[in-house]
Amino acid sequence: MNISEVAKLTGLTPKSIRLYEDKGIFTPPGRGINGYRIYNQSHIEDLRLIARAKRAGFSLDECKLLLSFAHDPHRKSALVKDEARKKLAQVKAKIEELRLIEVHLEQWIAECPGDEHSQCPIIDELQGNDSE
């Protein structure tokens, strides 16, 4: 199977697939006489796992770890669960950070007159000219 076929089957772009290969996230495919990559079903399964893990917020390094768990018949589900818990904690922290940003932006918007004058409390605060 060539890279464009694999891309269609996995929902990834050829560029992403090449990147994941270059970074050693999955076992690289063999090459044909013409030098083109030849993918098999195992590559598709690995790339689907990577794609799903990326959509769940896992980094490429975390995807590599999850893939190693998937290939290990002696893995302990507790280790996989720990990785998922770590990711959940990171996601919750990011959500809290985004909520604080939201509150700050709402405050700036409420304080800014948004008129034709040059005075702007948003710019003043970004420049550190606030009274804090």
Kinemage of the C-alpha trace (Angstrom):
@kinemage 1
@onewidth
@group {chain A} dominant
@subgroup {mainchain}
@vectorlist {calphas} color= white
{ca met a 1} P 0.000 0.000 0.000
{ca asn a 2} L 1.327 3.474 -0.794
{ca ile a 3} L 1.267 6.526 1.463
{ca ser a 4} L -1.775 8.163 -0.135
{ca glu a 5} L -3.827 5.007 0.388
{ca val a 6} L -2.670 4.805 3.992
{ca ala a 7} L -3.523 8.466 4.502
{ca lys a 8} L -7.094 7.834 3.342
{ca leu a 9} L -7.459 4.802 5.609
{ca thr a 10} L -6.064 6.522 8.697
{ca gly a 11} L -7.330 10.081 8.298
{ca leu a 12} L -3.770 11.373 8.436
{ca thr a 13} L -1.969 13.426 5.843
{ca pro a 14} L 1.019 11.975 3.994
{ca lys a 15} L 3.092 14.758 5.558
{ca ser a 16} L 2.058 13.655 9.072
{ca ile a 17} L 2.805 10.023 8.274
{ca arg a 18} L 6.285 10.953 7.046
{ca leu a 19} L 6.846 13.084 10.159
{ca tyr a 20} L 5.828 10.242 12.472
{ca glu a 21} L 8.181 7.944 10.595
{ca asp a 22} L 11.059 10.455 10.734
{ca lys a 23} L 10.565 10.882 14.482
{ca gly a 24} L 10.568 7.120 15.007
{ca ile a 25} L 7.021 7.025 16.376
{ca phe a 26} L 6.212 3.821 14.485
{ca thr a 27} L 8.201 1.122 12.697
{ca pro a 28} L 9.161 2.456 9.285
{ca pro a 29} L 7.755 0.674 6.263
{ca gly a 30} L 9.901 -1.189 3.809
{ca arg a 31} L 10.624 0.249 0.413
{ca gly a 32} L 9.943 -1.104 -3.009
{ca ile a 33} L 12.445 -1.296 -5.837
{ca asn a 34} L 11.291 2.160 -6.868
{ca gly a 35} L 12.176 3.532 -3.402
{ca tyr a 36} L 8.562 4.179 -2.430
{ca arg a 37} L 7.357 3.227 1.024
{ca ile a 38} L 5.271 0.056 1.181
{ca tyr a 39} L 2.841 -0.024 4.110
{ca asn a 40} L 1.091 -3.080 5.502
{ca gln a 41} L -1.884 -3.650 7.804
{ca ser a 42} L 0.297 -3.345 10.899
{ca his a 43} L 1.355 0.156 9.847
{ca ile a 44} L -2.279 1.134 9.322
{ca glu a 45} L -3.218 -0.117 12.797
{ca asp a 46} L -0.290 1.756 14.353
{ca leu a 47} L -1.123 4.947 12.480
{ca arg a 48} L -4.788 4.714 13.470
{ca leu a 49} L -3.739 4.398 17.113
{ca ile a 50} L -1.470 7.414 16.723
{ca ala a 51} L -4.226 9.430 15.034
{ca arg a 52} L -6.746 8.616 17.769
{ca ala a 53} L -4.218 9.345 20.519
{ca lys a 54} L -3.340 12.703 18.901
{ca arg a 55} L -7.045 13.602 18.754
{ca ala a 56} L -7.252 12.745 22.473
{ca gly a 57} L -4.493 15.268 23.131
{ca phe a 58} L -1.472 13.014 23.475
{ca ser a 59} L 1.897 14.333 22.287
{ca leu a 60} L 3.986 12.417 19.781
{ca asp a 61} L 6.233 11.112 22.561
{ca glu a 62} L 3.143 9.946 24.446
{ca cys a 63} L 1.819 8.342 21.256
{ca lys a 64} L 5.099 6.459 20.912
{ca leu a 65} L 4.737 5.203 24.480
{ca leu a 66} L 1.115 4.165 23.921
{ca leu a 67} L 2.150 2.361 20.756
{ca ser a 68} L 4.832 0.501 22.691
{ca phe a 69} L 2.144 -0.525 25.196
{ca ala a 70} L -0.056 -1.707 22.328
{ca his a 71} L 2.771 -3.904 21.009
{ca asp a 72} L 3.630 -5.356 24.418
{ca pro a 73} L 1.535 -8.457 25.150
{ca his a 74} L 2.799 -8.328 28.745
{ca arg a 75} L 1.820 -4.693 29.337
{ca lys a 76} L 0.088 -3.743 32.529
{ca ser a 77} L -3.125 -1.824 32.014
{ca ala a 78} L -2.237 0.167 35.151
{ca leu a 79} L 0.598 1.814 33.205
{ca val a 80} L -1.724 2.741 30.356
{ca lys a 81} L -4.279 4.067 32.825
{ca asp a 82} L -1.583 6.165 34.522
{ca glu a 83} L -0.719 7.775 31.177
{ca ala a 84} L -4.394 8.557 30.570
{ca arg a 85} L -4.674 10.037 34.073
{ca lys a 86} L -1.626 12.239 33.481
{ca lys a 87} L -3.126 13.467 30.213
{ca leu a 88} L -6.465 14.166 31.888
{ca ala a 89} L -4.712 16.218 34.583
{ca gln a 90} L -2.906 18.206 31.878
{ca val a 91} L -6.156 18.793 30.000
{ca lys a 92} L -7.931 19.962 33.157
{ca ala a 93} L -5.068 22.359 33.930
{ca lys a 94} L -5.227 23.727 30.377
{ca ile a 95} L -8.997 24.184 30.645
{ca glu a 96} L -8.515 26.140 33.878
{ca glu a 97} L -5.850 28.269 32.212
{ca leu a 98} L -8.210 28.957 29.300
{ca arg a 99} L -11.002 29.900 31.707
{ca leu a 100} L -8.720 32.461 33.358
{ca ile a 101} L -7.809 33.849 29.942
{ca glu a 102} L -11.516 34.057 29.099
{ca val a 103} L -12.247 36.018 32.287
{ca his a 104} L -9.334 38.349 31.627
{ca leu a 105} L -10.408 39.012 28.040
{ca glu a 106} L -14.007 39.629 29.105
{ca gln a 107} L -12.762 42.128 31.699
{ca trp a 108} L -10.602 43.938 29.146
{ca ile a 109} L -13.461 44.117 26.667
{ca ala a 110} L -15.820 45.463 29.332
{ca glu a 111} L -13.310 48.135 30.405
{ca cys a 112} L -12.355 49.309 26.922
{ca pro a 113} L -14.577 52.114 25.594
{ca gly a 114} L -14.043 50.926 22.021
{ca asp a 115} L -14.471 54.448 20.693
{ca glu a 116} L -12.511 56.733 18.364
{ca his a 117} L -10.064 57.887 21.055
{ca ser a 118} L -6.581 56.461 21.398
{ca gln a 119} L -6.906 55.672 25.111
{ca cys a 120} L -7.263 51.890 25.427
{ca pro a 121} L -7.041 50.030 28.736
{ca ile a 122} L -6.285 46.806 26.873
{ca ile a 123} L -3.108 48.241 25.338
{ca asp a 124} L -2.255 49.969 28.630
{ca glu a 125} L -2.365 46.668 30.488
{ca leu a 126} L -0.469 44.775 27.786
{ca gln a 127} L 2.234 47.438 27.976
{ca gly a 128} L 2.307 47.211 31.753
{ca asn a 129} L 0.841 50.699 32.235
{ca asp a 130} L -1.933 49.547 34.530
{ca ser a 131} L -2.178 50.473 38.178
{ca glu a 132} L -1.379 46.956 39.504
